[in-house]
């Protein structure tokens, strides 16, 4: 089997980032939360979601990532629900967290 090239790694990351963004957008619509549509890269999503929504986002993102990359990658860790450490404190932080977890998972 040929190892992935840097180009395929970038495209994989792009697909993962797109999947994470699409999942968030779909859930925002499901939740009826127009205030969360099109978040800025620095927007603090964590403070605007309750813990149930965070868990739903986590589980739905895991499912979408599995469909995208063809393998299950767990995203849950102790920082997700930590009010000071959560990658959701910045929307781009969430996207980066998902992509990096897939890259290293």
N, CA, C and O atoms as CSV, one atom per row, in Angstrom:
chain,resi,resn,atom,element,x,y,z
A,1,UNK,N,N,0.841,-1.180,0.000
A,1,UNK,CA,C,0.000,0.000,0.000
A,1,UNK,C,C,0.880,1.235,0.000
A,1,UNK,O,O,1.875,1.286,0.723
A,2,UNK,N,N,0.531,2.220,-0.794
A,2,UNK,CA,C,1.303,3.453,-0.911
A,2,UNK,C,C,0.923,4.393,0.214
A,2,UNK,O,O,-0.264,4.614,0.455
A,3,UNK,N,N,1.918,4.959,0.917
A,3,UNK,CA,C,1.581,5.913,1.972
A,3,UNK,C,C,0.967,7.170,1.367
A,3,UNK,O,O,1.254,7.517,0.222
A,4,UNK,N,N,0.116,7.858,2.146
A,4,UNK,CA,C,-0.514,9.056,1.613
A,4,UNK,C,C,0.525,10.137,1.349
A,4,UNK,O,O,1.518,10.256,2.068
A,5,UNK,N,N,0.282,10.909,0.324
A,5,UNK,CA,C,1.162,12.033,0.018
A,5,UNK,C,C,0.692,13.252,0.785
A,5,UNK,O,O,-0.400,13.253,1.354
A,6,UNK,N,N,1.509,14.282,0.800
A,6,UNK,CA,C,1.100,15.498,1.500
A,6,UNK,C,C,-0.142,16.102,0.858
A,6,UNK,O,O,-0.959,16.713,1.547
A,7,UNK,N,N,-0.294,15.937,-0.459
A,7,UNK,CA,C,-1.483,16.440,-1.132
A,7,UNK,C,C,-2.730,15.702,-0.659
A,7,UNK,O,O,-3.756,16.329,-0.395
A,8,UNK,N,N,-2.651,14.357,-0.547
A,8,UNK,CA,C,-3.825,13.623,-0.088
A,8,UNK,C,C,-4.114,13.934,1.369
A,8,UNK,O,O,-5.278,13.952,1.770
A,9,UNK,N,N,-3.096,14.176,2.162
A,9,UNK,CA,C,-3.308,14.546,3.564
A,9,UNK,C,C,-4.047,15.870,3.666
A,9,UNK,O,O,-4.935,16.033,4.503
A,10,UNK,N,N,-3.673,16.825,2.802
A,10,UNK,CA,C,-4.359,18.111,2.812
A,10,UNK,C,C,-5.806,17.963,2.373
A,10,UNK,O,O,-6.703,18.577,2.952
A,11,UNK,N,N,-6.036,17.139,1.339
A,11,UNK,CA,C,-7.408,16.964,0.871
A,11,UNK,C,C,-8.234,16.212,1.907
A,11,UNK,O,O,-9.416,16.508,2.085
A,12,UNK,N,N,-7.628,15.238,2.597
A,12,UNK,CA,C,-8.325,14.547,3.677
A,12,UNK,C,C,-8.693,15.538,4.774
A,12,UNK,O,O,-9.816,15.518,5.278
A,13,UNK,N,N,-7.755,16.400,5.144
A,13,UNK,CA,C,-8.039,17.391,6.172
A,13,UNK,C,C,-9.160,18.312,5.720
A,13,UNK,O,O,-10.046,18.656,6.502
A,14,UNK,N,N,-9.117,18.709,4.456
A,14,UNK,CA,C,-10.177,19.567,3.922
A,14,UNK,C,C,-11.536,18.895,3.984
A,14,UNK,O,O,-12.535,19.535,4.312
A,15,UNK,N,N,-11.578,17.605,3.668
A,15,UNK,CA,C,-12.833,16.855,3.731
A,15,UNK,C,C,-13.330,16.740,5.167
A,15,UNK,O,O,-14.529,16.848,5.425
A,16,UNK,N,N,-12.410,16.522,6.095
A,16,UNK,CA,C,-12.774,16.420,7.515
A,16,UNK,C,C,-13.292,17.764,8.017
A,16,UNK,O,O,-14.309,17.819,8.708
A,17,UNK,N,N,-12.600,18.843,7.674
A,17,UNK,CA,C,-13.051,20.173,8.092
A,17,UNK,C,C,-14.429,20.479,7.518
A,17,UNK,O,O,-15.296,21.005,8.216
A,18,UNK,N,N,-14.628,20.149,6.247
A,18,UNK,CA,C,-15.933,20.377,5.618
A,18,UNK,C,C,-17.024,19.559,6.308
A,18,UNK,O,O,-18.138,20.046,6.499
A,19,UNK,N,N,-16.709,18.324,6.680
A,19,UNK,CA,C,-17.675,17.475,7.378
A,19,UNK,C,C,-18.035,18.057,8.738
A,19,UNK,O,O,-19.204,18.052,9.126
A,20,UNK,N,N,-17.046,18.554,9.461
A,20,UNK,CA,C,-17.302,19.153,10.773
A,20,UNK,C,C,-18.166,20.404,10.640
A,20,UNK,O,O,-19.088,20.612,11.430
A,21,UNK,N,N,-17.870,21.232,9.647
A,21,UNK,CA,C,-18.671,22.446,9.422
A,21,UNK,C,C,-20.104,22.088,9.003
A,21,UNK,O,O,-21.062,22.694,9.483
A,22,UNK,N,N,-20.245,21.115,8.117
A,22,UNK,CA,C,-21.571,20.713,7.643
A,22,UNK,C,C,-22.410,20.135,8.778
A,22,UNK,O,O,-23.610,20.396,8.866
A,23,UNK,N,N,-21.775,19.353,9.640
A,23,UNK,CA,C,-22.490,18.784,10.783
A,23,UNK,C,C,-22.982,19.890,11.699
A,23,UNK,O,O,-24.129,19.867,12.144
A,24,UNK,N,N,-22.122,20.856,11.983
A,24,UNK,CA,C,-22.520,21.981,12.830
A,24,UNK,C,C,-23.695,22.725,12.192
A,24,UNK,O,O,-24.677,23.023,12.872
A,25,UNK,N,N,-23.606,23.026,10.904
A,25,UNK,CA,C,-24.664,23.762,10.217
A,25,UNK,C,C,-25.988,22.985,10.240
A,25,UNK,O,O,-27.052,23.570,10.445
A,26,UNK,N,N,-25.916,21.685,10.031
A,26,UNK,CA,C,-27.127,20.858,10.053
A,26,UNK,C,C,-27.775,20.877,11.432
A,26,UNK,O,O,-28.996,20.983,11.553
A,27,UNK,N,N,-26.946,20.775,12.474
A,27,UNK,CA,C,-27.496,20.775,13.834
A,27,UNK,C,C,-28.063,22.146,14.202
A,27,UNK,O,O,-29.084,22.222,14.885
A,28,UNK,N,N,-27.431,23.207,13.769
A,28,UNK,CA,C,-27.955,24.555,14.030
A,28,UNK,C,C,-29.366,24.668,13.459
A,28,UNK,O,O,-30.259,25.229,14.094
A,29,UNK,N,N,-29.558,24.133,12.262
A,29,UNK,CA,C,-30.887,24.150,11.647
A,29,UNK,C,C,-31.853,23.276,12.444
A,29,UNK,O,O,-32.991,23.673,12.696
A,30,UNK,N,N,-31.397,22.083,12.840
A,30,UNK,CA,C,-32.237,21.168,13.622
A,30,UNK,C,C,-32.647,21.809,14.947
A,30,UNK,O,O,-33.791,21.683,15.382
A,31,UNK,N,N,-31.703,22.494,15.579
A,31,UNK,CA,C,-31.972,23.133,16.869
A,31,UNK,C,C,-32.821,24.394,16.729
A,31,UNK,O,O,-33.325,24.911,17.726
A,32,UNK,N,N,-32.985,24.891,15.512
A,32,UNK,CA,C,-33.714,26.144,15.321
A,32,UNK,C,C,-32.970,27.312,15.942
A,32,UNK,O,O,-33.564,28.153,16.616
A,33,UNK,N,N,-31.653,27.355,15.708
A,33,UNK,CA,C,-30.806,28.393,16.323
A,33,UNK,C,C,-30.171,29.287,15.259
A,33,UNK,O,O,-28.978,29.159,14.982
A,34,UNK,N,N,-30.943,30.181,14.666
A,34,UNK,CA,C,-30.379,31.060,13.640
A,34,UNK,C,C,-29.246,31.947,14.175
A,34,UNK,O,O,-28.430,32.448,13.402
A,35,UNK,N,N,-29.202,32.136,15.483
A,35,UNK,CA,C,-28.127,32.938,16.082
A,35,UNK,C,C,-26.761,32.255,15.953
A,35,UNK,O,O,-25.726,32.894,16.143
A,36,UNK,N,N,-26.758,30.964,15.633
A,36,UNK,CA,C,-25.501,30.225,15.492
A,36,UNK,C,C,-25.123,29.979,14.027
A,36,UNK,O,O,-24.101,29.351,13.749
A,37,UNK,N,N,-25.939,30.468,13.095
A,37,UNK,CA,C,-25.621,30.272,11.684
A,37,UNK,C,C,-24.371,31.069,11.326
A,37,UNK,O,O,-24.170,32.189,11.795
A,38,UNK,N,N,-23.546,30.468,10.491
A,38,UNK,CA,C,-22.333,31.124,9.987
A,38,UNK,C,C,-21.465,31.733,11.086
A,38,UNK,O,O,-21.196,32.934,11.068
A,39,UNK,N,N,-21.031,30.923,12.029
A,39,UNK,CA,C,-20.197,31.477,13.109
A,39,UNK,C,C,-18.856,31.975,12.566
A,39,UNK,O,O,-18.307,31.415,11.617
A,40,UNK,N,N,-18.348,33.029,13.182
A,40,UNK,CA,C,-17.018,33.512,12.845
A,40,UNK,C,C,-15.980,32.568,13.414
A,40,UNK,O,O,-16.264,31.790,14.325
A,41,UNK,N,N,-14.783,32.639,12.875
A,41,UNK,CA,C,-13.719,31.734,13.316
A,41,UNK,C,C,-13.421,31.866,14.797
A,41,UNK,O,O,-13.050,30.883,15.438
A,42,UNK,N,N,-13.573,33.049,15.350
A,42,UNK,CA,C,-13.257,33.299,16.757
A,42,UNK,C,C,-14.477,33.230,17.671
A,42,UNK,O,O,-14.350,33.434,18.878
A,43,UNK,N,N,-15.656,32.945,17.118
A,43,UNK,CA,C,-16.870,32.894,17.935
A,43,UNK,C,C,-16.784,31.783,18.976
A,43,UNK,O,O,-16.344,30.671,18.687
A,44,UNK,N,N,-17.215,32.110,20.190
A,44,UNK,CA,C,-17.264,31.152,21.292
A,44,UNK,C,C,-18.582,30.398,21.219
A,44,UNK,O,O,-19.615,30.884,21.679
A,45,UNK,N,N,-18.536,29.214,20.641
A,45,UNK,CA,C,-19.733,28.391,20.487
A,45,UNK,C,C,-20.085,27.723,21.812
A,45,UNK,O,O,-21.260,27.502,22.106
A,46,UNK,N,N,-19.090,27.409,22.596
A,46,UNK,CA,C,-19.299,26.694,23.869
A,46,UNK,C,C,-20.285,27.430,24.768
A,46,UNK,O,O,-21.192,26.811,25.326
A,47,UNK,N,N,-20.121,28.735,24.913
A,47,UNK,CA,C,-20.972,29.485,25.836
A,47,UNK,C,C,-22.412,29.592,25.346
A,47,UNK,O,O,-23.296,29.967,26.116
A,48,UNK,N,N,-22.659,29.271,24.087
A,48,UNK,CA,C,-23.994,29.406,23.517
A,48,UNK,C,C,-24.727,28.072,23.367
A,48,UNK,O,O,-25.865,28.034,22.899
A,49,UNK,N,N,-24.070,26.978,23.767
A,49,UNK,CA,C,-24.689,25.655,23.692
A,49,UNK,C,C,-24.860,25.076,25.091
A,49,UNK,O,O,-24.019,25.292,25.963
A,50,UNK,N,N,-25.948,24.341,25.304
A,50,UNK,CA,C,-26.056,23.620,26.568
A,50,UNK,C,C,-25.309,22.296,26.428
A,50,UNK,O,O,-24.909,21.920,25.327
A,51,UNK,N,N,-25.124,21.598,27.533
A,51,UNK,CA,C,-24.304,20.383,27.511
A,51,UNK,C,C,-24.900,19.294,26.616
A,51,UNK,O,O,-24.158,18.507,26.028
A,52,UNK,N,N,-26.219,19.243,26.507
A,52,UNK,CA,C,-26.842,18.249,25.632
A,52,UNK,C,C,-26.500,18.539,24.169
A,52,UNK,O,O,-26.236,17.620,23.394
A,53,UNK,N,N,-26.508,19.816,23.800
A,53,UNK,CA,C,-26.165,20.189,22.427
A,53,UNK,C,C,-24.698,19.892,22.137
A,53,UNK,O,O,-24.364,19.460,21.034
A,54,UNK,N,N,-23.826,20.117,23.103
A,54,UNK,CA,C,-22.405,19.804,22.918
A,54,UNK,C,C,-22.231,18.306,22.671
A,54,UNK,O,O,-21.493,17.903,21.772
A,55,UNK,N,N,-22.907,17.490,23.467
A,55,UNK,CA,C,-22.808,16.039,23.300
A,55,UNK,C,C,-23.382,15.627,21.948
A,55,UNK,O,O,-22.799,14.790,21.259
A,56,UNK,N,N,-24.508,16.199,21.566
A,56,UNK,CA,C,-25.089,15.871,20.252
A,56,UNK,C,C,-24.135,16.270,19.122
A,56,UNK,O,O,-23.956,15.517,18.165
A,57,UNK,N,N,-23.529,17.445,19.232
A,57,UNK,CA,C,-22.556,17.880,18.229
A,57,UNK,C,C,-21.390,16.898,18.164
A,57,UNK,O,O,-20.949,16.525,17.077
A,58,UNK,N,N,-20.905,16.492,19.295
A,58,UNK,CA,C,-19.795,15.540,19.361
A,58,UNK,C,C,-20.161,14.222,18.680
A,58,UNK,O,O,-19.413,13.738,17.831
A,59,UNK,N,N,-21.292,13.645,19.038
A,59,UNK,CA,C,-21.708,12.347,18.487
A,59,UNK,C,C,-22.016,12.429,16.993
A,59,UNK,O,O,-21.635,11.540,16.232
A,60,UNK,N,N,-22.694,13.474,16.579
A,60,UNK,CA,C,-23.023,13.630,15.162
A,60,UNK,C,C,-21.764,13.883,14.330
A,60,UNK,O,O,-21.661,13.411,13.198
A,61,UNK,N,N,-20.816,14.622,14.886
A,61,UNK,CA,C,-19.559,14.868,14.174
A,61,UNK,C,C,-18.775,13.569,14.042
A,61,UNK,O,O,-18.208,13.296,12.984
A,62,UNK,N,N,-18.735,12.765,15.103
A,62,UNK,CA,C,-18.065,11.459,15.018
A,62,UNK,C,C,-18.670,10.611,13.901
A,62,UNK,O,O,-17.942,9.986,13.130
A,63,UNK,N,N,-19.993,10.589,13.815
A,63,UNK,CA,C,-20.666,9.800,12.775
A,63,UNK,C,C,-20.331,10.318,11.384
A,63,UNK,O,O,-20.066,9.532,10.474
A,64,UNK,N,N,-20.341,11.621,11.217
A,64,UNK,CA,C,-20.042,12.203,9.906
A,64,UNK,C,C,-18.583,11.983,9.528
A,64,UNK,O,O,-18.277,11.733,8.362
A,65,UNK,N,N,-17.694,12.073,10.487
A,65,UNK,CA,C,-16.274,11.819,10.218
A,65,UNK,C,C,-16.075,10.359,9.812
A,65,UNK,O,O,-15.297,10.065,8.904
A,66,UNK,N,N,-16.771,9.456,10.478
A,66,UNK,CA,C,-16.660,8.039,10.119
A,66,UNK,C,C,-17.104,7.813,8.671
A,66,UNK,O,O,-16.465,7.059,7.936
A,67,UNK,N,N,-18.192,8.460,8.262
A,67,UNK,CA,C,-18.642,8.346,6.873
A,67,UNK,C,C,-17.613,8.958,5.914
A,67,UNK,O,O,-17.416,8.457,4.807
A,68,UNK,N,N,-16.975,10.018,6.336
A,68,UNK,CA,C,-16.032,10.742,5.476
A,68,UNK,C,C,-14.721,9.999,5.291
A,68,UNK,O,O,-14.221,9.889,4.172
A,69,UNK,N,N,-14.153,9.480,6.398
A,69,UNK,CA,C,-12.819,8.858,6.317
A,69,UNK,C,C,-12.866,7.335,6.336
A,69,UNK,O,O,-11.843,6.680,6.136
A,70,UNK,N,N,-14.046,6.769,6.575
A,70,UNK,CA,C,-14.183,5.320,6.527
A,70,UNK,C,C,-13.722,4.583,7.762
A,70,UNK,O,O,-13.519,3.369,7.722
A,71,UNK,N,N,-13.552,5.300,8.861
A,71,UNK,CA,C,-13.185,4.661,10.122
A,71,UNK,C,C,-13.698,5.517,11.270
A,71,UNK,O,O,-13.848,6.732,11.142
A,72,UNK,N,N,-13.963,4.863,12.388
A,72,UNK,CA,C,-14.436,5.581,13.571
A,72,UNK,C,C,-13.264,6.262,14.269
A,72,UNK,O,O,-12.233,5.640,14.526
A,73,UNK,N,N,-13.433,7.530,14.567
A,73,UNK,CA,C,-12.425,8.291,15.311
A,73,UNK,C,C,-13.138,8.925,16.500
A,73,UNK,O,O,-13.984,9.800,16.316
A,74,UNK,N,N,-12.806,8.492,17.724
A,74,UNK,CA,C,-13.453,9.097,18.894
A,74,UNK,C,C,-12.966,10.533,19.098
A,74,UNK,O,O,-11.766,10.806,19.060
A,75,UNK,N,N,-13.903,11.432,19.314
A,75,UNK,CA,C,-13.568,12.839,19.528
A,75,UNK,C,C,-13.686,13.251,20.991
A,75,UNK,O,O,-13.161,14.291,21.389
A,76,UNK,N,N,-14.369,12.442,21.791
A,76,UNK,CA,C,-14.608,12.807,23.189
A,76,UNK,C,C,-13.325,12.737,23.996
A,76,UNK,O,O,-12.535,11.802,23.871
A,77,UNK,N,N,-13.145,13.740,24.817
A,77,UNK,CA,C,-12.111,13.725,25.837
A,77,UNK,C,C,-12.545,14.673,26.959
A,77,UNK,O,O,-13.592,15.315,26.872
A,78,UNK,N,N,-11.748,14.748,27.983
A,78,UNK,CA,C,-12.142,15.521,29.165
A,78,UNK,C,C,-12.242,17.021,28.894
A,78,UNK,O,O,-12.888,17.730,29.666
A,79,UNK,N,N,-11.635,17.521,27.838
A,79,UNK,CA,C,-11.655,18.965,27.604
A,79,UNK,C,C,-12.932,19.454,26.922
A,79,UNK,O,O,-13.249,20.641,27.002
A,80,UNK,N,N,-13.662,18.578,26.262
A,80,UNK,CA,C,-14.834,19.013,25.487
A,80,UNK,C,C,-15.835,19.777,26.350
A,80,UNK,O,O,-16.348,20.814,25.930
A,81,UNK,N,N,-16.115,19.277,27.547
A,81,UNK,CA,C,-17.093,19.935,28.415
A,81,UNK,C,C,-16.451,20.835,29.470
A,81,UNK,O,O,-17.141,21.327,30.363
A,82,UNK,N,N,-15.148,21.054,29.379
A,82,UNK,CA,C,-14.440,21.923,30.321
A,82,UNK,C,C,-14.599,23.369,29.860
A,82,UNK,O,O,-14.184,23.718,28.755
A,83,UNK,N,N,-15.189,24.197,30.692
A,83,UNK,CA,C,-15.498,25.574,30.290
A,83,UNK,C,C,-14.265,26.413,29.959
A,83,UNK,O,O,-14.384,27.422,29.264
A,84,UNK,N,N,-13.103,26.024,30.432
A,84,UNK,CA,C,-11.900,26.800,30.123
A,84,UNK,C,C,-11.044,26.180,29.021
A,84,UNK,O,O,-10.265,26.884,28.379
A,85,UNK,N,N,-11.178,24.874,28.793
A,85,UNK,CA,C,-10.307,24.182,27.842
A,85,UNK,C,C,-11.001,23.705,26.577
A,85,UNK,O,O,-10.332,23.244,25.652
A,86,UNK,N,N,-12.304,23.801,26.510
A,86,UNK,CA,C,-13.036,23.233,25.381
A,86,UNK,C,C,-12.591,23.838,24.056
A,86,UNK,O,O,-12.440,25.055,23.946
A,87,UNK,N,N,-12.379,22.983,23.040
A,87,UNK,CA,C,-12.059,23.515,21.717
A,87,UNK,C,C,-13.213,24.324,21.124
A,87,UNK,O,O,-13.024,25.052,20.149
A,88,UNK,N,N,-14.400,24.201,21.707
A,88,UNK,CA,C,-15.548,24.973,21.241
A,88,UNK,C,C,-15.505,26.430,21.704
A,88,UNK,O,O,-16.391,27.212,21.359
A,89,UNK,N,N,-14.501,26.796,22.467
A,89,UNK,CA,C,-14.361,28.196,22.890
A,89,UNK,C,C,-14.073,29.100,21.685
A,89,UNK,O,O,-14.295,30.310,21.746
A,90,UNK,N,N,-13.583,28.514,20.602
A,90,UNK,CA,C,-13.419,29.194,19.306
A,90,UNK,C,C,-13.953,28.236,18.249
A,90,UNK,O,O,-13.593,27.059,18.251
A,91,UNK,N,N,-14.797,28.714,17.355
A,91,UNK,CA,C,-15.336,27.826,16.328
A,91,UNK,C,C,-14.201,27.202,15.517
A,91,UNK,O,O,-14.233,26.003,15.237
A,92,UNK,N,N,-13.204,27.990,15.138
A,92,UNK,CA,C,-12.078,27.429,14.395
A,92,UNK,C,C,-11.313,26.430,15.260
A,92,UNK,O,O,-10.741,25.474,14.736
A,93,UNK,N,N,-11.295,26.637,16.562
A,93,UNK,CA,C,-10.667,25.685,17.477
A,93,UNK,C,C,-11.335,24.317,17.392
A,93,UNK,O,O,-10.661,23.288,17.450
A,94,UNK,N,N,-12.661,24.305,17.254
A,94,UNK,CA,C,-13.405,23.049,17.114
A,94,UNK,C,C,-13.029,22.362,15.798
A,94,UNK,O,O,-12.748,21.164,15.772
A,95,UNK,N,N,-13.029,23.124,14.723
A,95,UNK,CA,C,-12.703,22.564,13.407
A,95,UNK,C,C,-11.280,21.997,13.429
A,95,UNK,O,O,-11.042,20.892,12.943
A,96,UNK,N,N,-10.337,22.757,13.993
A,96,UNK,CA,C,-8.943,22.294,14.084
A,96,UNK,C,C,-8.841,21.048,14.964
A,96,UNK,O,O,-8.125,20.102,14.632
A,97,UNK,N,N,-9.557,21.054,16.080
A,97,UNK,CA,C,-9.534,19.911,16.990
A,97,UNK,C,C,-10.001,18.640,16.275
A,97,UNK,O,O,-9.367,17.591,16.390
A,98,UNK,N,N,-11.101,18.738,15.544
A,98,UNK,CA,C,-11.616,17.568,14.825
A,98,UNK,C,C,-10.590,17.092,13.796
A,98,UNK,O,O,-10.276,15.904,13.736
A,99,UNK,N,N,-10.075,18.004,13.000
A,99,UNK,CA,C,-9.107,17.627,11.949
A,99,UNK,C,C,-7.844,17.009,12.543
A,99,UNK,O,O,-7.353,16.000,12.038
A,100,UNK,N,N,-7.323,17.597,13.597
A,100,UNK,CA,C,-6.093,17.072,14.221
A,100,UNK,C,C,-6.336,15.732,14.895
A,100,UNK,O,O,-5.466,14.862,14.873
A,101,UNK,N,N,-7.505,15.557,15.492
A,101,UNK,CA,C,-7.816,14.267,16.116
A,101,UNK,C,C,-7.900,13.168,15.062
A,101,UNK,O,O,-7.428,12.052,15.281
A,102,UNK,N,N,-8.493,13.481,13.937
A,102,UNK,CA,C,-8.563,12.495,12.840
A,102,UNK,C,C,-7.166,12.201,12.316
A,102,UNK,O,O,-6.833,11.041,12.072
A,103,UNK,N,N,-6.348,13.224,12.138
A,103,UNK,CA,C,-4.980,13.023,11.638
A,103,UNK,C,C,-4.164,12.121,12.549
A,103,UNK,O,O,-3.374,11.300,12.083
A,104,UNK,N,N,-4.364,12.283,13.861
A,104,UNK,CA,C,-3.552,11.527,14.831
A,104,UNK,C,C,-4.256,10.298,15.371
A,104,UNK,O,O,-3.657,9.501,16.094
A,105,UNK,N,N,-5.538,10.137,15.022
A,105,UNK,CA,C,-6.324,9.033,15.577
A,105,UNK,C,C,-6.254,7.876,14.720
A,105,UNK,O,O,-6.855,6.845,15.023
